[in-house]
């Protein structure tokens, strides 16, 4: 077990807790005040990740989604979601990295990711952009599974195996948050979220830990994590103003995304197998049920 995991307070985060983050739009809202999510995801090898993340975000309720990815992924995204904007412009939150491979990422893609990370906006960093976390200048939440966390920690000299992370996910999520100075959402049947941030002097503060237990094991399917990243990106974008005032709420948003993702999987499954797109399609009904209480 990591040595710096001593006194973190853990609590279970459930549907009643997530309800506070799914308010309907106000009468005076427009597409900009509801949040603009910029998305850099997908690649030539994994274009579907872009579609799944965009679908998850779109169905969570964001004012505008601006997708800036490779050509094939862009075409697939527009075929599925023609309302998505594919031109550069105003962005309030970024979602980056899903469906990318850091080892084969083109230099132009890396440059674009670094520019987005350096803009100071809240950012959800997934999969193939985790190696660029040090370029982020705004609040960050990372969404690794156990294997990705091992790679990320290994790059910083931490010797840990996937089996060790899987055996003690709470301890390793906390260790990563303390080491990296960002909020960590460690995916699993029980998802562990640890809030952390870095101040202007580089000092890292760590908040409480949140556990979200999935209501179904059917979520263990390819692309499920891409949908979760999209849900989270949308929640952060819609809460940008509140997050600016209280950055520690990023952990709650991450946990809320995990709750919505789990409930959508349960609703889509109804006891049977599902694919990732089924999860995204069930999100609006889940949010409606949460709003109704």
N, C-alpha and C positions, 0 to 999 in steps of 0.2 A: 504493500500500500504506500502511496506517496506520503512523504513526511509532512506536507503542508496542509493536510486535510483533517483539521482538528475539531473546530467548533461551529461548522456551518449548520444552520438550522434548516431542516428539510420539511416540506409539507406537500400534501397531495393537492393537485390543481385539477378541478373537475368542471363539469358543465355549468353549474351556477357561477363559478368564477369566470368562465369564458364569456358569459352573457354580457358582461360590462363592456366588451370590445366589439360588439356587433350591432351597434346602434344604426337605425335606418338614416338615410340622408335627411337633412333639415330642409325646410321649405325654401331657404335662400341658398342652398348648395348648388354648385355647378360642377362640371367635370374637373375643373382645376381645384376647387376647394375640397372635393372628395378625395383628392390625391392622384398624383401622376407617378406611376411605377415604371422606371426604366429597366429593361431586361436585356442582359447579354448572356445568353445561354445557347446550348446546342453546338454542334460541330458537323463536319462532313460525315464522321463516323456515327454520331449519335444525334441526328436531327430531331428525333422524336421527343427527346428531353425538353426541347424548346416548346414543342406543342403542348406537352403535359403541364409544364410550369405555367405557361400562358393561360391554359385552360383553367388551372386551379386558381390563379390570380383573378381572372375575369369573373369567375363564378363566385368569388368571395365578396365582390362589390368594391371596385376601385373606379375612380372617375375616368382615368385614361391609362392605357397601357402602351408604352413606347418600346417596341422590340427592335433591337439593333444587333442582328446576328448574321451568320453566313447566308449566302444566297439560297441554297436548297431549303434550309430551315425556315428562312423568311417566307418562301413560297408555301411551305406546308402550314406555317402559322396562319397566313392569310387565307388559305383555303378553309381552314377550320374556324378562324375568327377574323372576318373581314373588317371588323371595327377597330382592330389594332393598328396603331400608327407606326410606320417604319421609317420615319424621318427624324433626324436629331432635333432636340428642342428641350423645353423645360422638363426637369425631372426632380422629384422630391424624395425619392427613395430608389435604391438600386437592388436588383437581384442578379447575381452573377455566378457563373461557374458550372451550373448543372449541365451534364452532357459534354463536358470538356475533359481533356486529358492533358495535364500539365506537361507531361513528357513529350508530347507531340504538338503542343499549341504553337501556332504561327506567331512570329514576332509582331505582326500588325495587330493581332488579337490581344497579345500581352500588353502592348502599348495602349490599346483602347481600354482594357480592364484597369490598368494603372491610373489612367486619366480619370475614369469613373470613381475609383476608390479614393483618389486624392481630392475629389470635389467637396468633401466635408459632409455629404449627405449620409443618412443612415443606410446601411448596406447589409443585405443578407448574402453571405458568401457560402457557396456550396461546392462540393466535389472538386472540379478541375481548376478552381481559382483559390483554393485554400492556401496554396503556397505564396500568394501575393498579399496575405493579410497585413504584413508590415507596411504596405503602401496606403492603408486606409487612414483617413484623417477624421472620419466621423464615427458615430456609434456603430458597432459591428455586432452581428450575431452570426455565428458559424453553425452549420448543420451537418456535421460529419456522422457517418456510421463508425463502428469500432475500428475497422480497418483503416479508414481515412484518418482517424484520430491518431492511430499508431504512426502513420507516415508523417503527420504534422508534428507530433512530439519528437519523433526520431530525428527530424531535420533540426531540432533544437537540442540535440544531445541527450534526449530522454530515452533510455533503453526500456521498452515495454513491449509486450506481445499482445496480439489480438485476444488471446485467451485470458490474459490478465485484465484487459479492459472489460471484456465481457463478464468476467467474474466479479469485478468491483466497479461498475459503471459510475456510480455516484462519486466515488473517490477520484476517478480519473477525469470525470467532467469538471470537478472542482479544481483539480490540479491544472488542467488546461486553461481554465478561466483565470486562475491566479498567474499563470505563466504568460499568457497572451494578453491579458487585460481587456478581454471582450466577453460578451455573453456567449455561452456554449449550449447548444441543443444537441445532445448526444442521442441519436436515434436508437430505438430498440422497442421491443414489446412494451417495456416500461421506458419511456423517454425521460431523460434527466436534463433539466435546464438549470444552469447556474448563471446568475447575472453578475457581470463585472464590467468595470470601466476604468479608463486611464485619464487622470486630470492633466492640466497643462504642464505640470512639472514632471509628468511621467509616473506619478504614483498610482498604483492600482488599488482599487477598492472592490471588494466582493460582497454581494448581497446574499440573499437566502437562496436555497436550492428548491426547485419545484419538480415534483414527479407527476407524470401523466401516464396512466396505465391504459393501453389500448383495449377497447371492448371486444375486439375480434383479432384472431391470428391471421385472417385472410389479407391483412394489410401487407404481409410479407410477399410482395409481388413486384416484378420489375417496373420501374417508373413511379412507384408509390412515393419515394422520396422527392422526386421532381414536383409532384403535385403538392406535397407538403411545403416545399420551398416557395411555390407560387402563392399558396394560401398565406404564408407568413409575410411574403413581400407585400401583398395587398393590405394586410392588416397594419403593417408598419406605415405604408404610404397614406392610408386613411387617417392614421393617428399621428402624422408628422408634427403638427402644431403642439399637441399634448406631449409628444416625446421630446421636443425641443425644451419644454418647460421642466420635464421630469424624465431624464434619460434612463433612470433605473426601471422604468416601465417596460423596457425592451424585453426583459425576461418574462414578464407577464404576457406580452404579445406573443412571444415564442411558445409559451405553454398553451395559450389560447389556440394558436394555430394547430398544435398537436392534438388538442381536444377536438377541434372541428374536423381535422383529418381522420381521427379515430371514429368519430360518430358517423362521418360520411361513409367510411368503409363498412361500418356495421349496417347502415341503412342500405347501402348498395348490395351487400352480401345477402342479407336476409337468410343467413345460414349456409349459403352456397359460395362457390368460388367467384372471384372478381378479377378484373384487370384494372390498371391504374386509371384509365379514363372513366371507369365507372365511379371511382372515388370522387373525381372532380365534378362529375355530373350530379352527384348527390349533395354537394355542398350547399346550394341555395335552400334546399328543404331543411337541412340541418340548421342553417342560420335562422330561417323562419321559425323553427321550433324553439330555438334558443331565445329569440326575441319575444315569443309568445309566453315564455316562462313555463 
